[in-house]
Amino acid sequence: MSLQLIPMDRETGEVLEFRPSMIKELDNSDLTAFLEAVMAADKMKKEAEKEVKKRLDEGQNFARLSYGKPAQQKVLTMTNKQKFDLVTAHGWDCVEPVGLPALKKMFGENIEQELEQSIVYKEKKPSLKWDV
């Protein structure tokens, strides 16, 4: 089975050569329909990737797919003495506080009240909301 996504004019049925620059030329209705289609395709892509990974984990082989080399990450694991020595040698700029959710998990909800004077509220850009 070979699947392809083919951009097509809904009114004329004409097959289009769709380029990213054409997105700016779409009217609001077509842009909304395009975004909806892309989101559906993205959902299918995620499901397909999940299934491929499951099959690879089971030992199945694919003609053009395999796992790449796993990335490695350097993580510091330090004792309190090592942390103290680091701050003593390099000052407070070499450390940063643990995030508020982690602090709450470690010390309970009351930690937020202790840190209230240091909390800054930043607004995030709102996500798109689809009307039903």
C-alpha positions as CSV (number, residue, x, y, z in Angstrom):
1,M,0.0,0.0,0.0
2,S,1.3,3.4,-0.9
3,L,-0.3,6.5,0.7
4,Q,0.2,10.0,-0.5
5,L,-1.2,13.4,0.5
6,I,-2.1,15.3,-2.5
7,P,-3.1,19.0,-2.3
8,M,-6.2,19.6,-4.3
9,D,-8.5,22.6,-5.0
10,R,-11.8,21.7,-3.3
11,E,-13.8,23.6,-5.9
12,T,-12.2,22.5,-9.2
13,G,-10.6,19.2,-8.1
14,E,-7.3,20.5,-9.6
15,V,-4.1,19.0,-8.1
16,L,-1.9,21.7,-6.8
17,E,1.8,21.9,-6.4
18,F,1.7,23.3,-2.8
19,R,4.7,25.3,-1.5
20,P,5.1,26.8,2.0
21,S,5.0,30.3,0.5
22,M,1.4,29.6,-0.7
23,I,0.2,29.6,2.9
24,K,0.3,33.4,3.0
25,E,-2.0,33.5,0.0
26,L,-4.8,31.4,1.6
27,D,-7.9,33.1,2.8
28,N,-9.0,32.5,6.4
29,S,-11.4,29.6,5.5
30,D,-8.8,27.7,3.4
31,L,-6.1,28.4,6.0
32,T,-8.3,26.9,8.8
33,A,-9.1,23.9,6.6
34,F,-5.4,23.4,5.8
35,L,-4.4,23.6,9.5
36,E,-7.1,21.1,10.4
37,A,-5.9,18.7,7.7
38,V,-2.3,19.1,8.8
39,M,-3.2,18.5,12.4
40,A,-5.0,15.3,11.5
41,A,-2.0,14.2,9.5
42,D,0.3,15.0,12.4
43,K,-1.9,12.9,14.7
44,M,-1.6,10.0,12.2
45,K,2.2,10.6,12.0
46,K,2.6,10.3,15.8
47,E,0.5,7.1,15.9
48,A,2.6,5.6,13.0
49,E,5.9,6.5,14.8
50,K,4.6,4.9,18.0
51,E,3.7,1.7,16.2
52,V,7.1,1.6,14.4
53,K,8.9,2.0,17.7
54,K,6.8,-0.7,19.2
55,R,7.6,-3.1,16.4
56,L,11.3,-2.2,16.5
57,D,11.3,-2.9,20.2
58,E,9.8,-6.3,19.4
59,G,12.7,-7.0,17.1
60,Q,11.0,-6.5,13.8
61,N,12.9,-5.0,10.9
62,F,12.0,-2.2,8.4
63,A,13.5,-1.6,5.0
64,R,14.3,2.1,5.6
65,L,13.8,2.6,9.4
66,S,15.9,1.8,12.4
67,Y,16.8,3.4,15.7
68,G,19.6,5.9,15.5
69,K,22.5,6.2,17.9
70,P,21.1,7.1,21.4
71,A,22.0,10.6,22.5
72,Q,24.0,10.9,25.7
73,Q,23.4,13.6,28.3
74,K,25.9,14.8,31.0
75,V,24.1,15.0,34.3
76,L,25.7,16.3,37.5
77,T,25.1,14.2,40.6
78,M,26.7,16.0,43.6
79,T,26.7,15.6,47.3
80,N,26.0,18.6,49.5
81,K,29.7,18.9,50.3
82,Q,30.5,19.1,46.5
83,K,27.8,21.7,46.1
84,F,29.2,23.7,49.0
85,D,32.7,23.5,47.6
86,L,31.5,24.6,44.1
87,V,29.7,27.6,45.5
88,T,32.7,28.5,47.8
89,A,35.1,28.3,44.8
90,H,32.9,30.0,42.1
91,G,30.2,31.9,43.9
92,W,26.4,31.7,43.7
93,D,26.4,32.3,39.9
94,C,27.5,28.7,39.3
95,V,24.2,27.3,40.7
96,E,20.5,27.9,40.0
97,P,17.5,27.1,42.1
98,V,15.4,24.1,41.5
99,G,12.1,24.9,39.8
100,L,9.0,25.6,41.9
101,P,7.2,22.3,41.1
102,A,10.2,20.3,42.2
103,L,10.6,22.4,45.4
104,K,6.9,21.8,46.2
105,K,7.4,18.1,45.6
106,M,10.4,18.0,47.9
107,F,9.3,20.4,50.7
108,G,5.5,20.6,50.4
109,E,3.1,23.3,49.3
110,N,4.2,25.8,52.0
111,I,7.5,26.4,50.2
112,E,5.6,28.6,47.7
113,Q,4.6,31.0,50.6
114,E,8.2,31.3,51.7
115,L,9.3,32.1,48.1
116,E,6.4,34.4,47.3
117,Q,8.6,37.5,47.1
118,S,10.8,35.8,44.5
119,I,8.1,34.5,42.2
120,V,7.6,36.4,39.0
121,Y,4.5,35.7,36.8
122,K,5.2,35.6,33.1
123,E,2.5,35.2,30.5
124,K,2.8,32.5,27.9
125,K,1.4,32.9,24.4
126,P,-2.0,31.3,24.3
127,S,-2.5,28.1,22.3
128,L,-5.0,27.9,19.4
129,K,-8.5,27.1,20.5
130,W,-10.8,25.3,18.1
131,D,-14.5,26.2,18.2
132,V,-16.7,23.2,18.1
